[in-house]
Amino acid sequence: MIGHVIDVEYEDGTVNIAKIVSDENTEYMVKPLINVYDYVYKFSRFPHSIPKEAVSGFYDTTNLEDTGLFTKIDDTYYESLDTSDSDYECEDY
């Protein structure tokens, strides 16, 4: 599971894409996808823990671009392909 792209549903009901960085028994350490500017995103440098029950979906890939939702710009940044997805809320930093 390490490196897999997932959907995380937080207690407030928001859903965010994240990448699993470690498996800690009943929790995952994840790096959430964050909005850098306009439609450009990157994975946060700061992991946080989530309960495994918070995972609302697995994309069965370790590459964000394989989800069909983003294209890879370089080794760090991704561009959103669908800017009309109102169900997805990305953290803004």
N, C-alpha and C positions, 0 to 999 in steps of 0.2 A: 504493500500500500504506500510505502514511502515514495514521494514524488508524484502521486496521483492527483489529478485535478478533481475537485469536488464542489458541490453546492453546500453551503452551510446556512441553516436557518437559525437565526438568533432569537432570543427571548422576546424581542419587540416585534417579531414577525418578518423582519427584513431577511433577504436571501443574498448571499455574497459568494462569489467564486473564490476558492482558496486552493492552495497546494499543501499536501501533507508533508511535513518535514520530519516528524517522528511519531511513533506509536507508543503511548504511555499507559498500558493496561486499559483503563476505562476512558481515556482521553486521547485526542490527537493534538499535536503541536502543529499549527498551520500558519502559513503566510497568506494573508488575504490579498486579493487583487485590488489595487487602489487606483483611483483616477488621478493622473498627473496634470493633464490639461485637455480641454475639449474632449476628443474621443481617443485619447492616448492613455494607456494604462500600464502598470507594472506590478509585480508582486512586491509587497512590503518587505523591508529588511528585518522587520521586527515580528517574530512569531508570537502567537498566543495560544493558549490551550482552549479546547472546546470539548464538551462531552461527546462521545461517539454517537449518541442519540441525536445530536444536532446536525449530523450529516443527512441532508435531504435528497442527495443524488450523487452518483459516481459517474464520471464521464468516461471511465475505462481507458484513460490515456494519461501520459505524463507531459504531453505537449499541449499547451493552451490552444494553439492554432488548429489542432486536430478536433476541437469541439465544434468548429465551423462558425464560432461566434467572433473570433478575432484573427487578425493576421499578424505575423511577427514582423516588426520593423527592424530590430537588431537583437543583440543578446539580452537586452533588458526590457525593451518597450514593445507594446502590442497596440494595434489599432482595432477599435470595435468595428465589426462589419455591419451590425444592425443597430442603428441609433434609435430605433423606435420601440425597443423592448422595455415597456413600462414596468414589468414585473421584476426586473433585475435592478437592484440598487447597489452601486459600488461605493465603497467608502471613499470619501473625498479628503485628501490631506494637503 
